[in-house]
Amino acid sequence: MNTATKYLYSNAQVGARARLTALEQIEDKNTIALLGELGSLDGLDCLEIGAGAGSIAEWLSGQVGDAGSVTATDIEPVYLSNATYSVLRHDISTEKLPRENFDVAHIRHVLIHLDDPTSVLGKIAASLKPGGALLVEESDLSSWRVWPGSPAKLQEEFSAGVDTVLRTYEQRGMNITLGRALPQLVHDAGLIIGQRKDFRRVVAAGSPEAGYQRETAIQLSEALGAGQPGFEEISRLAECLLDPGLTYTSRTTVSVLARKPGRPAARN
Ligand SMILES: C[S@@+](CC[C@H](N)C(=O)[O-])C[C@H]1O[C@@H](n2cnc3c(N)ncnc32)[C@H](O)[C@@H]1O
């Protein structure tokens, strides 16, 4: 199975753009804070992999100035615009990166969908200059659980839906706790870890964040198809996520900021 067919959430699906934009609203603040730890990005060449709706590529392009560059890749780059950065239709699993001298690379919520995250991290590490930086961010889905106090029936339906989503992912070969393994994988790719941050929230159903989760559940049920195993449970999960009686803990996004050994890239 190639990665393009393995990926469960095609960017061409109805609702995909809203879902990607909602994801950015949840995650960008933390991502930008971590990228900010690198200091000025002026004049640097940056790579944004699996750029989705493009907000981080856009932010990076505002930081690098005229002397720098941003390359944003995606297997389905339908929401990326060439206006302020370069867009590349690219499969990070199977294709070579366009160059091997990036100063900064960022990849968020992409590795979990790939067959071989270890070799992809190795490929990204090889694309960095000595001293270049990688920010990699991935989920540990084991923290996605109902919060005590919600009505029993709601808890039951939510939990059945979450279990079905996670089982579906595992059946597709996804490592649902990949976030936890990131520090080891980054180390094994030959990079030196500077920081690790874990980001998890208590979420009320009906909130914008629950809206993101609901859109994800709807896209997944559509990808499975009516009548298929798991369709009913995941559709009910989507309904639960509208009910203000429900509270749950989110997945954990694990972020690792690391550098390739060697002299840091010269700044202008
Ligand atoms: C969950 S979205 C995350 C989007 C963005 N990184 C973010 O965090 O806002 C995953 C993105 O990775 C892209 N993607 C999936 N498989 C890919 C691959 N093999 N190579 C490049 N991009 C891929 C998808 O098209 C989608 O835009």
PDBQT file of the ligand as one rigid body, heavy atoms in Angstrom, charges set to zero:
ROOT
HETATM    1  C1  LIG A 301      -2.887  16.084   9.936  1.00  0.00    +0.000 C 
HETATM    2  S1  LIG A 301      -2.410  17.062   8.576  1.00  0.00    +0.000 S 
HETATM    3  C2  LIG A 301      -1.240  18.189   9.367  1.00  0.00    +0.000 C 
HETATM    4  C3  LIG A 301      -1.054  19.460   8.582  1.00  0.00    +0.000 C 
HETATM    5  C4  LIG A 301      -0.029  20.438   9.167  1.00  0.00    +0.000 C 
HETATM    6  N1  LIG A 301       1.283  19.813   9.289  1.00  0.00    +0.000 N 
HETATM    7  C5  LIG A 301      -0.464  20.935  10.523  1.00  0.00    +0.000 C 
HETATM    8  O1  LIG A 301      -0.032  20.398  11.546  1.00  0.00    +0.000 OA
HETATM    9  O2  LIG A 301      -1.265  21.890  10.562  1.00  0.00    +0.000 OA
HETATM   10  C6  LIG A 301      -1.293  15.991   7.713  1.00  0.00    +0.000 C 
HETATM   11  C7  LIG A 301      -0.782  16.618   6.402  1.00  0.00    +0.000 C 
HETATM   12  O3  LIG A 301       0.267  15.796   5.908  1.00  0.00    +0.000 OA
HETATM   13  C8  LIG A 301       0.074  15.565   4.528  1.00  0.00    +0.000 C 
HETATM   14  N2  LIG A 301       0.690  14.268   4.213  1.00  0.00    +0.000 N 
HETATM   15  C9  LIG A 301       0.218  13.026   4.482  1.00  0.00    +0.000 A 
HETATM   16  N3  LIG A 301       1.080  12.099   4.025  1.00  0.00    +0.000 NA
HETATM   17  C10 LIG A 301       2.120  12.777   3.475  1.00  0.00    +0.000 A 
HETATM   18  C11 LIG A 301       3.319  12.373   2.820  1.00  0.00    +0.000 A 
HETATM   19  N4  LIG A 301       3.587  11.084   2.641  1.00  0.00    +0.000 N 
HETATM   20  N5  LIG A 301       4.169  13.330   2.358  1.00  0.00    +0.000 NA
HETATM   21  C12 LIG A 301       3.872  14.647   2.512  1.00  0.00    +0.000 A 
HETATM   22  N6  LIG A 301       2.739  15.100   3.113  1.00  0.00    +0.000 NA
HETATM   23  C13 LIG A 301       1.878  14.166   3.594  1.00  0.00    +0.000 A 
HETATM   24  C14 LIG A 301      -1.438  15.580   4.352  1.00  0.00    +0.000 C 
HETATM   25  O4  LIG A 301      -1.824  15.821   3.009  1.00  0.00    +0.000 OA
HETATM   26  C15 LIG A 301      -1.843  16.700   5.309  1.00  0.00    +0.000 C 
HETATM   27  O5  LIG A 301      -1.816  17.960   4.687  1.00  0.00    +0.000 OA
ENDROOT
TORSDOF 0
